[in-house]
Amino acid sequence: MKHLLNTFIFMLFAQFANAQFYGKPPFYFKITANYQKNHKKIKGIIFLKNGDKIEGQIKFRKNTVMIRTQDDNNFRIVQQATQVRLYEVDTNLIEQDYTDYFHLGIGKKLAWYRQLVSGKVSLFDQTTYCNEIPNYVNFNKIILKQDSTYKNIINFWTTSYKTDLVKSLNQLFSKNFKNTDFKSKTDIIRQFRFLSSN
């Protein structure tokens, strides 16, 4: 029994380390976050394709964005949404006091991408998480935007997320960073932000 308890504690610690140092959501946090993500209502604004804006309580459900304004009794699906701004943020990743999401057609279908970096270049990850899982980044889908071109930094041939991120960072900003210069992949994201804004 003691052995099983020690194993369970080790697994929890490993999952926590994944979230804090590697950007992967722990299994038990992922269940909680999915529940919160489907039910948590966050104040924000939705930008539509025709230029209109809608403000209210917003939540994502899978690849759909829903809103409840002061005139609505229930949440309703919003069609033709191109951008969402939520007035909450994961301060581990984003400096401003809001989180922006863009509906981008990268790959085979449209999906919502969270903007992690803006400036000389933009960096997105494919997720509708806001701050449910502190420090979480979807490193499987990291999109770089330079000028009007979108590029997936992580691809089929990737063997190390960290290596590919550092390689892109060096190429973009003419630097010579090494993997060992960063304790975690989220530190590389922060370096992208610093260099992109200076």
Residue pairs with C-beta under 8 A, 6 or more apart in sequence:
12 26
12 28
15 26
15 27
15 28
15 29
16 26
18 24
18 25
18 26
19 25
19 26
19 29
19 133
19 134
19 135
19 136
20 134
20 135
20 184
21 183
21 184
22 139
22 184
22 185
23 135
23 136
23 137
23 138
23 139
23 184
23 185
23 186
24 136
24 139
25 33
25 133
25 136
26 133
29 132
29 133
30 133
32 132
33 129
33 132
33 133
33 136
36 132
37 59
37 60
37 128
37 129
37 132
38 59
38 61
39 59
40 59
40 132
41 57
41 58
41 59
41 68
42 57
42 58
42 59
42 86
42 87
42 88
42 130
43 55
43 56
43 57
43 58
43 86
43 87
43 88
44 55
44 56
44 57
44 58
44 84
44 85
44 86
44 87
44 98
45 53
45 54
45 55
45 58
45 84
45 85
46 53
46 54
46 55
46 58
46 65
46 67
46 78
46 81
46 83
46 84
47 53
47 81
47 82
47 83
47 84
47 85
48 54
48 78
48 80
48 81
48 82
49 80
49 81
49 82
50 80
54 67
54 69
54 78
55 69
56 67
56 68
56 69
56 70
56 72
57 67
57 68
57 69
57 75
58 65
58 66
58 67
58 84
58 86
59 65
59 66
59 75
60 66
60 84
60 101
60 112
60 128
63 110
63 111
63 112
64 77
65 77
65 78
65 81
65 84
65 112
66 75
66 76
66 77
66 78
67 75
67 76
67 78
68 74
68 75
68 76
81 103
82 102
82 103
83 100
83 101
83 102
83 103
84 100
84 101
84 112
85 98
85 99
85 100
85 101
86 98
86 99
86 101
86 130
87 97
87 98
88 98
88 99
88 130
88 131
89 96
89 97
89 98
89 99
89 130
89 131
90 99
90 129
90 130
90 131
90 134
90 135
90 136
91 131
92 134
92 135
92 186
93 116
93 135
93 137
93 186
93 189
93 190
94 116
95 193
99 114
99 115
99 130
99 131
100 114
100 115
100 118
101 112
101 113
101 114
101 115
101 128
102 112
102 113
102 115
102 124
103 110
103 111
103 112
103 113
104 110
104 111
104 112
104 113
104 124
104 143
104 150
106 113
106 143
106 150
106 152
107 152
111 126
112 126
112 127
112 128
113 124
113 125
113 126
113 127
113 141
113 143
114 124
114 125
114 126
114 127
114 128
114 129
114 130
115 122
115 123
115 124
116 123
116 124
116 125
116 137
116 189
116 192
116 193
117 123
117 189
117 192
117 193
117 196
118 196
119 193
119 196
119 197
120 195
120 196
120 197
121 144
121 145
121 146
121 172
121 192
121 196
122 144
122 145
122 146
122 196
123 142
123 143
123 144
123 145
123 189
123 192
123 193
123 196
124 142
124 143
124 145
125 137
125 138
125 139
125 141
125 142
125 143
126 138
126 140
126 141
126 143
127 136
127 137
127 138
127 141
129 136
129 138
135 186
137 185
137 186
137 189
139 154
139 161
139 185
140 154
141 152
141 154
142 152
142 153
142 154
142 161
142 165
143 150
143 151
143 152
143 153
144 150
144 151
144 152
144 153
144 168
144 172
145 151
146 172
153 164
153 165
153 168
154 161
154 164
155 164
158 164
160 179
161 185
162 179
162 182
162 185
162 188
163 179
165 185
165 188
165 189
166 177
166 178
166 179
166 181
166 182
166 188
169 175
169 177
169 188
169 191
169 192
169 195
170 176
170 177
172 195
173 195
175 195
177 191
182 188
182 191
